[in-house]
Amino acid sequence: MKRSDTHLFNDRARARSQWNTLVGTKRFHVHFTLGRELAQTLDETPLLAGLNPAAYEKWRSENKLVDNLSNRFRYASLVAGAD
């Protein structure tokens, strides 16, 4: 999270030494995702597959919620619980 924050808000961003150490161990698989790629990933999330997108948008606007993964999970669990 700190690496993303630094990258987004500092045009001279450099990775912290702890980040470089973790990545350098090759024990962790890291994929740094920002911007358009992240938005595309969220849009392609199959979480709402099989659910009515119009109903989701209605629920979201009624509850004054933004479209994010947490709210998609909440909606999917509500719909699944109603069945």
N, C-alpha and C positions, 0 to 999 in steps of 0.2 A: 504494500500500500504506500509506503513512504517513497519507493522508487517511482511509482505512478504519479504521485503528487509532485515530486520533484520534476519529473519529465514534463508534466502538463504546465506547471507554473513557473518554470525557470528555463529560459532559452539556452542557458549554458549548463544544462543538467549533466551531472556525472554520477555514475553509480557509486553508492557507498561501498566502503571496503568490505563490509559484512556481506553485501549482495554478491560482490565478485567472488568472495570466498565460497559462499554456498553454491553458486553456479559452477565455479571451478572444480568442485569436488566430483562432479558428474554423477552424484548420487540422487540428484533431484532433476526432474524433467521440468524445465521452465519454458513457458511461452508467454512473452510479454505482449499483451493485447491492449490497444488503445483506439479511441476514435471510431472511424468508420468500420473497422473490423469488428469492434465490440458491438456496435449498433447492429451490424449485419448478423452477428452471432445471436443476439437477442431476438431479432426478427425471425430467424430460422428455427427458434426453439420450438420443438414439436409439442410443448406442454399443452397448448390449446388445440391440438389436433383432435378433431372429432367434436369439438365444442363449438357453439354458435358465437362467432366473433362479434356480431351485433349485440348479443345479450351481454357479452363480456364488456363491451364498450359502454353499454347502458349502465351496468352494475358499477363500473369504474367511475363514470361521471356522477351517478347518484351518490356515491360515497366520497367524491372529490379526491380520487386517488390518481397517481401517475401510473403510467404503464411501465412496470418493471418486473423483474423475475419474481420477487416476493409477492407482489399482488397477483401475478398469474398463478402462483402456487395457492394463494388464498382462495381465488375464484375456483380453481379446479377442485380444491378440497370441498368447497361449499356445494358445488354441482354434484360431485361424487357422493356426498353425504345425503343429498336430496333424493338420490335414486333408490 
